[in-house]
């Protein structure tokens, strides 16, 4: 669990992370180099879930040796399916990281919502649903590995 109190924001008791794959953990279906080590470091603290449309069909192979639960969604109504996934986990204990328009509803549900703006960009509606915007996945995962960074960004 990640337990952090942020003055003016509130207390977070995070038990799970729901992560998008393409555009978030990966670019063009290829996992970012820094992701495996960060996920391994986070696994003792958070149950890690990757929920994806798997546009390139590479998620299972890319995540095979990592401590994550992978869910590949059907094409229909992915945004709603992602939000429902977060609710089933207990949204008040979930951090979500995404970038695409189909991530916007899960970010709205989450106790902590982070958008990454990498090579794919990020959808405007998804940015509006976020508590924090990060330049890349390394920075986003770094917030969870070093929770005092969350205090620095969200207090007040």
MOKA-V930552 format. One line per field, one symbol per residue. psi: psi as a letter, one per 40 degrees, with the letter a starting at -180 (. if undefined). burial: 1 if it has 24 or more other ideal C-beta (glycine too) atoms within 12 Angstrom, else 0. A space follows every 10 residues. Layout:
psi = ???
burial = ???
This chain:
psi = ihhhhhheda hhghdihhhi checdihfeh hidedddddd dddedihhhh hiefdefedd ddedeigihh hhiidhfddd dddddddddg deehhihadi deeddddddi dhhhhhgade aiidddddei dihieidddd dddddgdddd dddei.
burial = 0101010000 0101111111 1111111000 1100110110 0100111111 1111100110 0110011111 1110000110 1110110010 1011111111 1111111111 1111111101 0110011011 1111011111 1111101001 001100
